[in-house]
Amino acid sequence: MTAKPLMIQGTMSNVGKSLLVAGLARVLVQDGYSVAPFKSQNMALNSFVTADGREMGRAQAMQAQAAALDPVSDMNPILLKPEGPRGSQVIVDGLSRGTMSARDYFAYRRGLAPQVEAAYRRLARTHDIVLIEGAGSPAEINLQRDDIVNMGMARMVDSPVLLVGDIDPGGVFAQLAGTVALVPQEDRRRIRGLIINKFRGDVSILRPGLAPLEELCGAPVLGVVPYARLDIDDEDSLSPRLLARSASRPIDVAVVRLPHLSNFTDFDPLARHGAVGVRYVERARDLGRPDLVVLPGTKSTLADLAWLRRSGIADCLLQLARASTPVLGVCGGFQMLGEELRDPDGIEGAPASARGLGLLPVRTVFEPAKTLERAHTVMSVPDGFFSCMDGLAVHGYEIHAGTTELAGGGGERVNGASRGDVMGTYLHGLFDSPDAVRAVADALLRARALDPSGFDIVGGEAYRDAQFDKLADVVRAALDMDAVMGVIERGA
C-alpha cells in the first residue's frame, strides 16, 4: 500500500491548518479510509510523548486522535521547542539533538530531508491517505531554497496542495492571491484548491469576490469554513485560551503564564468543570486571591524562575501559600517550588544554580539525559488540600531534563512531592482523568461552602471524540468533499 497525499498549506501561521487537518482526518475516517497526519517540522512548546518514549508536537498527536490512531513520532519528525535568545531545542525522530541557533539549525536542516522522507514513507506504507500540514507560509521567499515544510515537502512526495486563508483578521483575498503570486511558478500547479477559514456572517456577501479570486489564483475555492467554537487542544502560544483574564465561575483557578510556558493544555480539562474558571496571569497585580494557583510547565525553568521573582508574582504566590491557598506545580513549576535548582552542565544556558521558592522539600539537578515516558501511578498525598486526590489512579506522561530528589532524603529520586497545601508533579495530563478533575473541583467547592453536586463535569475520551465529530460536521458541510476527493485521487 502507498498512501495518496494531500497537503494543507496556509497563507500564514494560525490560519487554522491544524484543525482543518484534524477535521478532514475525521471526515475521511468516517468515510472508511485509513488516514495519518504528518507535519515535517513543527515549532511549538506543547508536546506529547508516544508509547515508545519519543516526543512530538501535541497538534499532530491531536490529529492522530481525530484519525483514531495512537500518535507516533513519524507524524512529526522534526519538532523545534523555542528557548528564547539561545535558539530552539531540535528534536528529530522524537529525540533531542540539542539546542541550536536559527542560523545553525538552517544549516543543519539541509541534511534532514532523508529522515523526513523516510518518516513519511513509513506512514504511507500503512495508510490510504496522508494529510500533510505545512508550516507558516510557502510565500516566505527567504526560506524557499532549502524548504522541507511547505512546497519542498509537496515536491518531495508529489502532493497536491490546498491553500488556506484566514478571513478573521481581514485581507483574505490579498493573503491568498499574494501567496500564490510569491510561490515559484513550478509549484503553483500544485495548488489545486483554496479554502477560506474562520468566516463569520452571511456567506452570500463573500460570494461576489470568489470568482475573481479563483481567476487570480488559478484554482477553485473549495469551501468557506465558518468560525466554530470547539473544545479541542490548541497548538501553541497563539491560543485564545491564554487570553482568559477572568474566571467568571464560582471557582477561580489562576495559571501563571510563564514566558516559556509549555503544555498549557494540561489545564483545559479543569475548565470543562461547570464550577471552575481558568485564567492566565502574567502580572502580579492580576493574581488576586484565587482558589488555586498553578505553576505550569516551562521550556526554560531557571529563566522563568528569575522572571517570576522580577515580576513580583513569586512574592504574591508565597503570600498566598502562607494563607493556605492551594498551589500546584507541574513539571518546571514543580521544580521551581523546591528549595534549589542546579544546572552544572549548562543544559538551559550557562552553568548556573538558583534558590527555589522553598515550598516543597526537593532539589533538582538538570542533566543532559531527557526523561520521556508515559506514566501510570496511584496518587499518594496523605495530608493537606491535595489529599483529595489520595489513592486516585492517574495516567499521563513526563517530559523533563534532570532529576528531582527529596532534600536531605539520602538521594531518593521523586516524580512528585507535597507539603501542606502545596503539591508538585512531573505528570503532564494529570487532569485528563475526570476523577482527578472532580476530586480537586469538589474540594475547592467544599472549601467555599458550596455544594459540589450542583455542577457538571465533561471530559474523557467520549467527550473528545464528540468534539472531533462536531469538527467533522463543520468541515463536511463547508467543503466540497467530492472536489477534495477528486484532488486526492488525481494527485499533483
C-alpha positions in Angstrom: 0.0 0.0 0.0 1.2 3.5 -0.8 -1.0 6.3 0.5 -2.2 9.2 -1.6 -1.0 12.5 -0.1 -2.9 15.8 0.3 -1.1 18.8 1.7 -2.8 21.7 3.6 -0.7 24.9 3.5 -1.6 28.3 4.9 -1.1 31.9 4.0 0.5 32.5 7.4 0.6 30.9 10.9 -2.6 30.5 12.9 -4.9 30.3 9.9 -6.4 27.0 11.3 -4.4 24.4 9.4 -4.1 22.1 12.3 -7.8 22.0 13.0 -8.7 21.6 9.3 -6.3 18.6 9.0 -8.0 17.1 12.1 -11.4 17.7 10.7 -10.6 16.3 7.3 -9.0 13.3 9.0 -12.2 12.6 11.0 -14.4 13.0 7.8 -12.2 10.6 5.9 -12.1 8.1 8.7 -15.9 8.3 8.9 -16.0 7.5 5.2 -13.9 4.4 5.7 -10.4 5.5 4.9 -7.3 4.9 6.9 -5.7 8.3 7.4 -2.5 9.5 9.0 -1.5 13.2 9.8 2.0 14.4 9.0 3.9 17.6 9.6 7.6 17.5 8.7 8.6 20.4 11.1 6.6 21.9 13.9 7.6 24.8 16.2 5.7 24.6 19.5 6.2 24.2 23.2 3.1 21.9 23.6 4.4 18.4 23.1 3.4 14.8 23.6 5.2 11.5 24.5 4.4 8.5 22.4 4.1 5.0 23.7 7.7 4.2 22.7 9.0 7.2 24.6 9.5 9.7 21.8 8.5 13.4 21.7 6.3 15.0 19.1 4.1 18.1 18.6 0.9 18.0 20.5 -1.0 19.2 17.4 -0.1 16.1 15.5 -1.0 13.9 18.5 -4.4 15.6 18.4 -4.7 15.0 14.7 -3.8 11.3 15.2 -6.6 11.0 17.8 -9.0 12.6 15.3 -7.9 9.8 12.9 -8.4 7.2 15.6 -4.7 6.4 15.7 -2.2 6.2 18.5 0.3 9.0 17.9 3.8 8.1 16.6 6.8 10.4 16.1 6.8 9.7 12.4 3.8 12.0 12.2 6.1 14.9 13.3 9.8 14.0 12.5 11.1 17.5 13.4 10.0 19.4 16.5 11.5 22.8 17.4 11.0 24.0 21.0 12.0 27.7 21.3 14.3 28.6 24.2 14.4 32.4 23.7 17.6 34.1 22.5 19.6 30.8 22.6 17.5 29.3 19.7 15.5 26.2 19.9 15.9 22.6 21.1 15.9 20.5 18.0 14.0 17.1 18.3 14.4 14.7 15.4 12.6 11.4 15.2 11.3 12.0 18.7 14.8 12.5 20.3 16.6 15.7 21.2 19.6 16.8 19.1 20.5 19.7 21.4 19.9 23.4 21.2 20.7 25.3 18.0 20.6 29.0 16.9 18.4 29.7 13.9 21.4 30.0 11.7 22.9 26.7 12.9 19.6 25.0 12.5 19.0 26.1 8.9 22.4 24.7 8.0 21.7 21.5 9.9 18.3 21.1 8.4 19.7 20.6 4.9 20.7 17.1 6.0 17.3 16.2 7.4 15.4 15.7 4.2 16.1 12.0 4.0 14.8 11.4 7.6 11.7 13.5 6.9 11.0 11.5 3.7 11.7 8.2 5.5 9.2 9.1 8.2 6.6 10.0 5.6 7.2 6.8 3.6 6.7 4.6 6.7 3.3 6.2 7.3 2.4 5.9 3.6 3.0 2.2 3.6 0.3 1.6 6.1 -2.5 4.1 5.3 -4.8 5.1 2.4 -4.2 8.8 2.7 -1.6 11.0 4.4 -2.8 14.5 5.3 0.3 16.8 5.3 0.3 20.1 7.2 2.5 22.9 6.2 4.1 25.4 8.5 3.9 29.2 8.3 3.5 30.2 4.7 5.0 28.9 1.4 5.4 32.6 0.4 8.3 33.2 2.8 10.7 33.7 -0.1 13.8 33.9 2.1 13.1 30.2 3.2 12.1 28.7 -0.1 15.5 27.4 -1.3 16.0 24.7 1.3 12.4 24.3 2.3 11.2 20.9 3.6 8.0 22.0 5.3 5.8 23.6 2.5 6.4 23.3 -1.2 9.6 21.5 -0.7 7.7 18.8 1.2 5.0 18.8 -1.5 7.7 18.2 -4.2 9.3 15.5 -2.1 6.2 13.3 -2.1 4.5 14.8 -5.2 1.5 16.1 -3.3 -1.3 18.4 -4.4 -1.9 21.4 -2.1 -5.0 23.1 -0.7 -4.2 26.7 0.4 -6.0 28.1 3.4 -6.5 31.8 4.2 -7.9 33.2 7.5 -10.6 35.8 6.9 -11.0 36.7 10.6 -8.3 39.4 10.7 -9.3 40.7 7.2 -7.5 40.8 3.9 -8.1 37.1 2.9 -8.2 37.9 -0.8 -4.8 39.5 -0.6 -3.5 36.7 1.6 -4.4 34.0 -1.0 -3.6 35.9 -4.2 -0.3 37.3 -2.7 0.7 33.8 -1.5 0.1 32.3 -4.9 2.0 35.1 -6.7 5.1 34.5 -4.4 5.2 30.8 -4.9 7.6 29.7 -7.6 6.0 29.1 -10.9 6.7 25.4 -10.9 4.9 25.0 -7.6 1.8 26.9 -8.4 0.4 24.0 -10.4 0.3 22.0 -7.1 -2.3 24.4 -5.6 -5.5 22.6 -6.6 -7.9 24.5 -4.3 -8.4 27.4 -2.0 -10.2 27.4 1.4 -11.4 30.4 3.3 -11.4 29.7 7.0 -12.9 31.3 10.2 -15.7 33.1 8.4 -18.4 34.9 10.5 -21.6 36.2 9.0 -23.5 35.8 5.7 -21.5 34.0 3.1 -23.6 35.5 0.3 -21.7 38.8 0.9 -18.5 37.0 0.2 -19.5 35.2 -2.9 -19.0 38.1 -5.4 -15.3 38.0 -4.7 -14.8 34.3 -5.1 -14.8 34.1 -8.9 -12.2 37.0 -9.3 -10.1 35.3 -6.6 -10.3 32.0 -8.5 -9.2 33.7 -11.7 -6.3 35.5 -9.9 -5.1 32.3 -8.2 -5.8 29.8 -11.0 -7.5 27.5 -8.5 -11.1 27.0 -7.3 -12.5 27.9 -3.9 -13.4 24.5 -2.4 -15.2 25.9 0.6 -15.8 28.7 3.2 -15.4 27.3 6.7 -17.3 29.1 9.4 -15.7 30.2 12.7 -16.5 27.3 15.1 -16.2 27.1 18.8 -14.8 23.7 19.7 -13.1 22.3 22.7 -10.1 20.8 21.0 -6.4 21.2 22.0 -4.7 24.4 20.8 -1.3 24.1 19.4 0.8 27.0 20.8 1.1 30.4 22.4 -1.3 31.9 19.8 -4.1 30.1 21.6 -7.1 32.4 22.5 -7.4 30.4 25.8 -4.3 32.2 27.1 -6.1 35.5 26.8 -8.6 34.5 29.6 -8.3 37.1 32.3 -11.5 36.4 34.3 -12.6 33.1 35.9 -16.3 34.0 35.6 -17.3 30.9 37.6 -17.5 30.2 41.3 -14.0 28.6 41.5 -11.1 30.8 40.3 -8.0 28.9 39.1 -5.1 31.2 38.2 -2.4 29.7 36.0 0.8 31.7 35.8 1.6 32.5 32.2 5.3 32.0 32.2 7.4 33.4 29.3 8.3 29.9 28.1 5.0 28.3 29.1 4.7 24.8 27.7 1.9 22.2 27.7 -0.8 24.6 28.9 -3.3 22.1 27.5 -2.8 20.3 30.9 -5.4 22.6 32.4 -8.1 22.6 29.7 -9.9 19.7 31.5 -10.3 21.8 34.6 -12.1 24.5 32.7 -14.6 21.9 31.5 -16.0 21.6 35.0 -19.1 23.7 35.4 -17.8 25.4 38.5 -14.2 26.1 37.5 -12.9 29.1 35.7 -9.3 29.0 34.5 -7.5 32.3 33.8 -3.9 33.1 32.8 -1.8 35.6 34.8 1.4 37.4 33.8 1.3 40.4 36.1 1.4 40.4 39.9 -1.5 42.8 40.3 -3.7 40.4 38.3 -3.1 37.4 40.6 -5.6 38.5 43.2 -6.9 35.8 45.7 -7.7 32.7 43.6 -8.9 29.5 45.0 -6.0 27.6 43.4 -2.7 28.8 41.9 -0.9 26.7 39.2 2.7 27.0 38.2 2.8 25.2 34.8 5.5 23.6 32.7 8.2 25.7 31.0 10.9 25.1 28.5 13.3 27.3 30.4 12.9 26.8 34.2 15.7 28.9 35.5 14.9 31.9 33.2 11.2 31.7 34.1 12.0 31.4 37.8 14.0 34.6 37.6 11.1 36.3 35.7 8.7 35.1 38.5 10.8 37.0 41.0 11.3 40.1 38.8 7.6 40.3 38.1 6.6 40.2 41.8 4.5 37.1 41.2 6.8 35.0 43.3 6.2 37.1 46.4 2.4 37.1 45.8 2.5 33.3 45.4 4.4 32.9 48.6 1.9 35.1 50.5 -1.0 33.1 49.1 0.7 29.8 50.1 1.2 31.2 53.7 -2.6 32.0 53.7 -3.3 28.3 52.9 -4.2 28.9 49.2 -3.5 25.6 47.4 -0.6 25.7 45.0 0.1 23.1 42.3 3.3 22.9 40.3 3.6 20.8 37.1 7.0 19.8 35.6 9.1 23.0 35.5 6.6 24.5 38.0 7.3 21.6 40.3 11.0 22.2 40.1 10.5 25.9 40.9 8.6 25.1 44.1 11.6 23.2 45.5 14.5 24.5 47.5 17.2 24.6 44.9 17.8 24.1 41.2 21.2 23.4 39.7 22.4 23.3 36.1 26.0 22.3 36.3 26.3 21.3 32.6 24.5 24.4 31.2 21.5 22.5 29.9 19.4 25.7 29.9 22.3 28.0 29.1 25.4 28.9 31.0 26.0 26.7 34.1 24.0 28.2 36.9 22.1 27.5 40.1 19.2 29.2 41.8 17.2 29.2 45.0 13.8 27.8 44.5 10.6 29.1 46.1 11.1 26.8 49.1 7.5 25.5 49.2 8.5 21.8 48.7 11.4 19.8 50.3 13.0 18.9 47.0 16.1 19.8 44.9 16.5 19.5 41.2 19.7 18.9 39.1 19.5 19.4 35.3 21.2 16.6 33.3 21.7 16.1 29.6 19.5 13.0 29.5 15.9 13.8 29.0 13.0 11.9 30.6 10.4 10.9 28.0 7.9 8.3 29.2 4.3 7.5 29.7 3.4 7.3 33.3 0.7 5.5 35.3 0.6 6.0 39.0 -1.6 6.0 42.1 -1.5 9.3 43.9 -0.2 9.3 47.4 -1.0 12.6 49.2 -1.7 11.7 52.8 -2.5 15.2 54.1 -3.1 18.8 53.1 -5.5 20.1 50.4 -4.4 17.7 47.7 -5.2 14.7 49.9 -8.4 14.9 48.0 -6.5 13.0 45.3 -5.0 10.4 47.5 -5.4 6.9 46.1 -6.5 8.1 42.6 -5.2 6.1 39.7 -4.0 8.6 37.1 -2.0 8.5 33.9 -0.1 10.9 31.7 3.4 11.5 30.5 6.7 13.0 31.7 8.9 15.4 29.6 11.8 16.9 31.5 15.5 17.3 31.8 17.1 16.5 35.1 16.2 14.7 38.3 14.5 15.8 41.5 15.4 14.4 44.9 14.0 14.8 48.4 16.1 17.4 50.3 18.0 15.6 52.9 16.5 12.3 51.9 19.6 10.4 51.0 19.3 10.9 47.3 15.8 9.5 46.9 14.5 10.5 43.5 10.9 11.5 43.2 8.5 12.5 40.4 6.2 14.4 42.8 6.0 15.8 46.3 3.6 17.6 48.7 3.8 19.6 51.8 0.7 21.2 53.4 -1.4 22.7 50.7 1.3 22.6 48.1 1.9 19.8 45.6 4.3 19.3 42.7 4.3 16.6 40.0 6.1 15.8 36.8 2.9 14.3 35.4 1.5 16.1 32.3 -2.1 15.2 31.6 -2.9 14.7 35.3 -6.4 16.2 34.7 -7.1 14.1 31.6 -8.7 11.8 34.2 -12.2 13.1 35.0 -11.8 11.6 38.5 -8.8 14.0 39.2 -10.8 17.0 37.9 -13.8 16.0 40.1 -11.6 15.5 43.2 -9.9 18.9 43.0 -13.0 20.8 42.0 -15.2 19.2 44.7 -12.5 20.0 47.3 -12.3 23.7 46.1 -16.1 23.9 46.2 -16.4 22.5 49.7 -13.7 25.0 50.9 -16.1 27.7 49.6 -19.1 26.1 51.4 -20.6 25.3 48.0 -22.4 22.0 47.1 -20.4 20.1 44.5 -23.4 18.1 43.4 -24.8 21.2 41.6 -22.2 21.2 38.9 -21.5 19.1 35.8 -18.2 17.8 34.5 -17.4 16.9 31.0 -14.3 15.2 29.7 -12.7 11.9 28.8 -12.3 10.1 25.5 -16.0 10.1 24.7 -16.2 13.9 25.1 -13.0 14.3 22.9 -14.5 12.1 20.2 -17.7 14.1 20.2 -15.7 17.3 19.7 -13.9 15.7 16.7 -17.3 14.6 15.3 -18.6 18.2 15.6 -15.5 19.4 13.8 -16.0 16.9 11.1 -19.6 18.0 10.7 -18.5 21.6 10.2 -15.8 20.6 7.7 -18.1 18.3 5.7 -20.8 20.9 5.5 -18.4 23.7 4.4 -16.1 22.0 1.9 -17.0 20.4 -1.5 -15.8 17.0 -0.4 -16.3 15.5 -3.8 -13.9 18.1 -5.2 -11.5 17.4 -2.3 -11.6 13.7 -3.0 -11.0 14.4 -6.7 -7.9 16.3 -5.8 -6.6 13.4 -3.7 -7.4 10.9 -6.4 -5.8 12.9 -9.3 -2.8 13.9 -7.2 -0.4 16.7 -8.2 
